[in-house]
Amino acid sequence: MEVSVIGSSQAAICKSELVNKELRFCFPRRNSTNVSFFDSRTRWRRNSGLHFTLNAIQTEPVLSDDLSTRGCASRSKSLDDVRLYVGLPLDAVSDCNSINHARAISVGLKALKLLGVEGVEMAVWWGIAEKEAMGKYEWEGYLNLAKMVQSAGLKLHVSFCFHANEQPKIPLPEWVSRIGESEPGIFFADRSGHHLRECLSLAVDDLPVLNGKTAVQVYQEFCKSFKSSFSHLMGSTITGITMGLGPNGELRYPSYRGVVKSGKIHGVGEFQCYDKNMLNLLKQHAEAMGNPLWGLGGPHDAPSYNQLPNFNSFFKDHGGSWESPYGYFFLSWYSSQLLSHGNRLLSLASTEFGDTTVTIYGKVPLMHHWYKTRTHPSELTAGFYNTENRDGYGAVAEMFARNSCKMILPGMDLSDKHQPQGSLSSPELLLAQIRTACRKYGVDVSGQNSLVSKSPHHFEQMKKNVSGENVVDLFTYQRMGAEFFSPEHFPAFTEFVRSFNQPEKHADDLPEEEEEVAESLQTSTESSIQMQAS
Amino acid sequence: MSTVTIEPLLRYLRRERPLCRCRTKILKPSSLNFSPKLLSNGANTSFCNFKPRRPHIIRASSTDTALLETFKSTDGFFKETFPLTLTQMVEGKIFIRLDKDQNQQCWQLSVGCSLPGKWILHWGVSYVDDVGSEWDQPPKSMRPPGSVCIKDYAMETPLKKSSDGEIFHEVKINLDPKSSIAAINFVLKDEETGAWYQHRGRDFKMPLVDYLRNDGKVAGAKRGFNLWSGFFLPKMLFKAKELPSNDQGSSSESKGATQENRQVEGFYEEHPIAKQVVIQNSATVSVTKCPKTAKNLLYLETDLPGKVVVHWGVCRDDAKNWEIPAGPYPPETTVFKNKALRTPLQPKDGGNGCSGLFTLDQEFVGFLFVLKLNEDTWLKCKKNDFHIPLSSSGSLPAQPGQGQSEGALVSEKTVEANQEVSQTASSKGIINDIRNLVNGISSRRRTKKKEAQESILHEIEKLAAEAYSIFRNSIPTFVSESEPQETPKICSGTGTGFEILLQGFNWESHKSGRWYMELKEKAVEISSLGFNVIWLPPPTESVSPEGYMPKDLYNLNSRYGSIDELKHLVKSLHEVGLKVLGDAVLNHRCAHFQNQNGVWNIFGGRLNWDERAIVADDPHFQGRGNKSSGDNFHAAPNIDHSQDFVRKDLKEWLCWLRDEIGYDGWRLDFARGFWGGYVKDYIDATEPYFAVGEYWDSLSYTCGEMDHNQDAHRQRIIDWINATNGTAGAFDVTTKGILHSALERCEYWRLSDKKGKPPGVVGWWPSRAVTFIENHDTGSTQGHWRFPSGKEMQGYAYILTHPGTPAVFYDHIFSHYQSEIASLISIRNRNKVHCRSTVKITKAERDVYAAIIDEKVAMKMGPGHYEPPRESQSWSVAIEAKDYKVWEAS
């Protein structure tokens, strides 16, 4: 072979590009000496011979691009159609707009590329990109990072983060925090009046509280600026954008404080309707409903953050005030506010990026604690009016469908049997419920895991959640970092990716495939020669 | 002897200047690049390879225009010359000769090199009674003219072109036979490339006297001899001779036969050396139309020596798909795998180089080729095929598919310079595996395929391991499964933000023996000048009087004064409102005792560590710890901070210093020597009010001129700060370096980076940047990297008005500059300029730099004219002096 003679790094990259394609199809199965191959893919691969050639010459992965954008529409996907992404470190771009751990990321990207991962997810923080002053955007760090991703031949999924992060510490924009100091009402508040400075209250979506602009306007300009700065990557390298919808980017109220330790039983959380503007909205709503007294505050008999459902009378499974007319009044208002907030932001995003081929995503949390109770208090405080006798997710799915957005569901690694004893939690049932709603409204689901875990059951659960009937269009593994690449974790992840990319059929079941394997291999060999010659 | 190979080895020495970083030297034996825009940085060009391919865009770049004109003027056809850059390994020799000078009086050591380059001999001596393998500075009489002192242990002497040879460089060192010099140690450095040439990874050692005695206690020396005796013996001529001055010679009982009281008589040796040299050639392609046949005639000529094969094809459209045209072909053409043609070029008559003529049908729009020199050496056009347009319609000059935007890329892409290099390096590693894979696939043999896949998996594992180690050494970014960490309260990196530091000593301060007392008398004055932090010299017992070679950490009686005097001093400083930084030398520590091999690596005092506390990768000290997590400081055992007991002891010690002496914070010496994560550990344990690390390495230079873009340099400092989790600031060496160039050469444009921000660390992470213009190493009586003389006040005008935490050097504040510096400090304090102040650069031109800080202070420096804009606010002059001026908003 002539392949080796040009010792340029470029050559290496094009080749790894090529190799990836191969790897996707040719990983040897465990316990099998045969190369397994997959029929649904073979046709595709044959067609792709030409693409390979182009690819090799141009060093731009045109092929997978087309696939990813085209592939979305089809419903009959199998395991290896799942596009696998890996999240970049949250603080990949530092607050001075340089790239943190650039070398590690670059090496990591290479490993992922060789592994056959399709792309990476990059969190774009409001507090970094628009840090200093309203409308003063600093995209350089993100542009550089995107360029690294592009150079590595990977796709990019961008997540807008309009919230702050605890660990690593990424605050809201300085100018927003300054406004918040004099006007704390722009943040959510709990019953004790404590303001949570993690994200803006959804009540200011349409209030001109940010130097005369509404939050939605500010988000919109952020999107616009992003789009113009990244226009050269839109639809090619950047394939998807997740719109930040609330705390942790998720569509919910910040009903829990801080990070709750896993393995511990969660409390129910608190309603977050006590900031000035939320109370205003509630008051108006109550007056309009003819019950002005209900508009003075949230439920007085709800437990606080870490208390259990039965602590007070609101969430009591039987005879709790959640079932009273007041309960209905409050919960429907509370959840509808969240829904319209989600609608505002998702429609903003789909309008803003409507003229690109980029797909818009929104993230819906998996508030699985207390799912097995009648009241589902964790979901209620988070803003999902989902109880034993009311489906709260149909409306959410419908809202996603209306805006042609796809839904990201985290926690695909969580299984019921590993929940703490007595927590009445059920991630699996909740996930199934949301997926049913999505199917009903034709909303594609994307998966995420909740944490980097070394325990095998997480990977098993994820596999289960993305295979068979459980169609996902994209799976984003969270996330790259020391632990991700640690010897305790990375081999398990490698296994996981390989199982992703190979079908669960035994090669012996596909005798007629042999020729085709050889043929397609031949094709790619030729293309590599051509690359040389060209 | 001459079979010994010499490998250029990367070697970091401490604190010398210029400190050459040779990271970009990781090159393959033969690499080839062609770029139309001559000599772009390899790392950068590799970036444009990944640019998305764009359809041809006609750009109004000057090259294009010029070419289009040529094209018109030469009757519709194309001619262009492409520079060809070929990196070649050239081999030469290092000569080492020891002989007597003309008068037969003095011995002379000559070191020469037959390769072109800017050669520097980096050398030192060992004395007869030396133990260990530290170097010493040679006596003045030995130093050839042009020598530069490197700290107190080495010299740098440039090799001069000797008159007789064309490229032969040589340096001669005179030896004094009466001195007790046992050996001369040296390495050769090429300043052009920054590469160090050693002998098998060690210093060259030229023993001058057979000083070896067998009393068993100088086993360190014995070791040195054993190492080298085998190496030198065959060509060394010894002569038994009485040497009165060498009284050690009398007790002789050496091993071997008659090695008694010998002295070196003469010595000559050669070592092969290899160096990469860039060779420039060019290729010219011209296309004309044959009027008779309407075919295109393409003429290709090049001055490349030797046999050149053109590997070529044609294309019909812009997709540049290779195709083989119909014959006839030029003579000796062969078809290569039905994909391309190969035509050897014919040597030109009587000249260098060769040429070829190709006749091509009209129907083809492009001629594609690469040049093949031998099986492993190909020349491409920026890693793409050369493409020569053949038709006039829509033809563009030969451009690689994605070459257009290189200029832009070069300017954008420097932040990741490090990473790019490593990328290049490791992608070369991958290439083999990929080749295997492709081979495996093509062979259709499953076993092979499997192997290939395994090798890819192996590669993935390697990459993952690398990523893991880098990530692990930076701030943890992953979500911790068990214990969510509290965000650390960061303040030690910045103090209050309003600090102004004074370095409270210089290189001579130890001389009086009562520095603490002297400084105490100045406490009030220092405070009244506006300082609020003072950095005191290292307080421990030390092998060197300045304190940077600590021995017993708990013994605080030093040449600066006693522990009680130190306590009194700190108390007095506190009384006048000054915070006190202790100079903590944590990287290395001098031993008290020798181990059984005679190596000095056993510590005494309260921290009686042994070899396990010493890093394992410095052979001089036979450490048994782990490998160093940073660069090594070669003059003393480097402490292995990865050992829990070491860290525990050091934390205890630092806490003791805080409690016992009352230090408020730390200045961390030689922070390059160990991982910043350990620094975080120490900072967390001692909770200082302020901490600053000395992370000093070389800026980037191209051909002896400092690069405008020093992003890679400041990134390294920022990486270190990051590794400390921001718990410590760092001296802004970048800013100092850039100020040097800007002031010395009147290039004030250097003071703005491409984003219009300050170009040093202070532009990226102002709150962690401790700006300074001089310290005890760079200036004082050492002068390793002295600030341009007479320009100091401009330097202070810059750092005292800008964000970051400024540090003033003792020698400057107690000099005739005092009143000017004091004025600048008071301007800073009056306007509450702090480490995070905003800076807007309003002018950065050849002869003037101007900036407005926090919209409250305006400053300019340089001879050029500048007045702050007076539309929005009015300015009053606060200080005006030679070449700088500061205004305050009024």
Interface residues (C-beta under 8 A of the other chain):
Chain A: M1 V3 S4 V5 I6 G7 S8 S9 Q10 A11 A12 I13 K15 S16 L18 V19 E22 L23 C26 F27 P28 T33 N34 V35 T53 L54 I57 Q58 T59 E60 P89 L90 D91 S94 C96 S98 I99 N100 H101 A102 R103 A104 I105 S106 V107 G108 K110 A111 L114 L115 E140 N144 K147 M148 Q150 S151 A152 G153 E166 Q167 P168 K169 H232 S236 T237 G258 V259 K261 S262 L451 V452 S453 Q478 R479 M480 G481 A482 E483 F484 F485 S486 P487 F490 P491 T494 A518 L521 Q522 S524 T525 S528 I529 Q530 A533 S534
Chain B: K28 S30 S31 L32 N33 S46 F47 N49 F50 K51 P52 R53 H311 G313 A319 K320 N321 W322 F336 K337 K339 A340 L368 E375 D376 T377 W378 K380 K383 D385 G401 Q402 E412 K413 V415 E416 N418 Q419 E420 S422 Q423 T424 S426 S427 K428 I430 I431 N432 I434 R435 L437 V438 N439 I441 S442 R444 R446 K449 K450 Q453 I456 L457 E459 I460 E461 L463 A464 A465 E466 A467 Y468 I470 F471 R472 S474 I475 P476 T477 F478 V479 S480 E481 S482 E483 P484 Q485 T487 Q715 I718 N722 K755 W764 W765
